[in-house]
Amino acid sequence: MKSNLRACVAFVGGRLLSGKSASSVYDYSRGGYINISGSVDRSGVRIYDHDQGCHFSGNGNGKLYSLYHYGDGCHVNLTVNGNQFTGYDYGTGSHFIGRVNGGSISVYDYREGGYFNYSI
């Protein structure tokens, strides 16, 4: 998964599972904040990644979300359950899994074979 898309996924998963309001996500691998505006709720995601200059949006039902990243031109499926989320990035053909603990988010990217940490 590309780094900005992974940060957007972490932001969405973190917002959905923590219930916290945020306007940025801190990406520990990049050592900085990515500003993101828009809404994340049970019915869908409508956010704008100011770093990449693109929208990331789609519909949901509180558990399953079908999203599209306009910067990378790819679909992403995201499923939330308890304190974790799982999904698939059609752009790179890879799975991911994330866990949320308060405002901390950890994403395991199967394509990269490693964990990436974020906070909102």
Beta strands, then each sheet from edge to edge (+ up, - down):
strand 1: 24-27
strand 2: 32-41
strand 3: 44-49
strand 4: 54-60
strand 5: 64-69
strand 6: 74-81
strand 7: 84-89
strand 8: 94-101
strand 9: 104-109
strand 10: 114-119
sheet 1: 1+ 2- 3+ 4- 5+ 6- 7+ 8- 9+ 10- 1+
end
